Amino acid sequence: MLLRVARAAIDRGLASRQPPEVEVAAFPPALREVAATFVTLKLDGELRGCIGTLEARDPLILDVALHAYAAAFDDPRFLPVRRDEF
């Protein structure tokens, strides 16, 4: 279920460049518990994004969705380089 939510968050980002919307109450109690997560994305075995936190702030299901989106679109190590930065 967590993987499905992470993929849906990335799909939404690809389609609309908007962060995911998660109806936390629709998920089982264990996934609504506040937890800290990291999401790591790899492509062909190579790191393509990794975002997370050590501090639990949000329900697990929401934390995974937000970090999946951030790993895909906001990891500063993989943001496009602007030409004026050279």
TORTOR-423106 format. One record per residue (C-alpha): residue number from 1; residue in three letters; x, y, z. Coordinates in pm, 1 decimal, m for minus. Each point is the difference from the previous one (the first is absolute). Layout:
N
 seq type       xx       yy       zz
 NUM  ALA        X        Y        Z
...
***
This chain:
86
 seq type       xx       yy       zz
   1  MET      0.0      0.0      0.0
   2  LEU    285.9    240.3     80.3
   3  LEU    164.0    m67.2   m335.4
   4  ARG   m330.8     57.9   m179.5
   5  VAL    m45.5    335.0    179.8
   6  ALA    360.0    103.0    m77.2
   7  ARG    m47.4    m78.6   m368.2
   8  ALA   m331.5    185.8     m8.4
   9  ALA    167.2    306.2    154.7
  10  ILE    266.5     m2.7   m272.4
  11  ASP   m259.4    m58.4   m273.4
  12  ARG   m198.1    301.3    125.2
  13  GLY    317.7    207.4     m5.5
  14  LEU     72.9   m103.3   m356.6
  15  ALA   m353.5     82.8   m109.8
  16  SER    m52.5    325.1    186.2
  17  ARG    319.0    101.4    183.2
  18  GLN   m215.0      7.0    313.1
  19  PRO     77.9   m179.0    325.4
  20  PRO   m215.6   m297.7     87.3
  21  GLU   m334.7     20.7    171.3
  22  VAL    m44.7   m280.7    250.8
  23  GLU   m322.6    m76.4    184.1
  24  VAL    169.8   m133.3    312.7
  25  ALA   m326.9   m119.3    158.0
  26  ALA    m53.6   m243.1   m288.4
  27  PHE    301.3   m210.4    101.5
  28  PRO     36.2   m264.9    271.9
  29  PRO     88.8    121.4    350.7
  30  ALA    361.7   m121.3    m22.9
  31  LEU     59.0    226.5   m299.9
  32  ARG   m153.3    297.3    179.9
  33  GLU    253.6    m16.2    283.9
  34  VAL    249.0    288.3      5.3
  35  ALA    335.4   m120.6   m134.0
  36  ALA    320.9    117.5   m162.2
  37  THR     97.8   m130.9   m343.5
  38  PHE    257.0     26.8   m276.3
  39  VAL    m81.5    m72.9   m362.9
  40  THR    284.7    m95.2   m230.4
  41  LEU    m47.9    m12.4   m377.6
  42  LYS    237.8   m182.9   m231.0
  43  LEU      7.0    m28.5   m377.6
  44  ASP    206.5   m282.2   m147.9
  45  GLY    163.5    m45.6    340.2
  46  GLU    104.3    365.2     23.0
  47  LEU   m125.9    241.7    263.7
  48  ARG   m253.5    246.3   m144.9
  49  GLY   m142.7    148.5    318.6
  50  CYS    m14.2    m50.9    374.0
  51  ILE   m199.1    209.3    244.9
  52  GLY   m112.1    m65.1    353.7
  53  THR     12.4    100.2    362.2
  54  LEU    106.1   m148.8    330.5
  55  GLU   m275.7    183.9    184.3
  56  ALA   m348.2   m148.2    m11.1
  57  ARG   m248.7    275.3    m89.2
  58  ASP   m269.9   m143.6   m223.2
  59  PRO   m200.8   m319.9    m34.5
  60  LEU    210.0   m273.3   m164.1
  61  ILE   m211.1    m12.0   m316.0
  62  LEU     23.1    377.9    m49.1
  63  ASP    370.9      8.6     84.4
  64  VAL     75.6   m260.9   m267.2
  65  ALA   m207.3    182.2   m261.6
  66  LEU    160.7    336.9     71.0
  67  HIS    352.9   m141.9      7.0
  68  ALA    m56.0   m197.2   m321.1
  69  TYR   m110.2    319.8   m172.5
  70  ALA    293.7    193.8    145.3
  71  ALA    251.1   m271.4    m92.9
  72  ALA   m124.8      8.0   m358.8
  73  PHE    m27.5    375.7    m44.2
  74  ASP    180.7    189.7    276.2
  75  ASP    328.1   m177.2     80.4
  76  PRO    247.5    286.4    m52.5
  77  ARG    270.2   m240.6   m118.7
  78  PHE   m205.0    m79.3   m309.1
  79  LEU   m165.0    330.1    m84.4
  80  PRO     85.6    138.3   m343.0
  81  VAL    308.7    220.0      3.5
  82  ARG    m59.5    355.5   m122.0
  83  ARG    250.9    131.1   m250.5
  84  ASP     48.5    322.6    197.8
  85  GLU    143.9   m205.8    289.7
  86  PHE    322.5    m72.2   m191.8
***
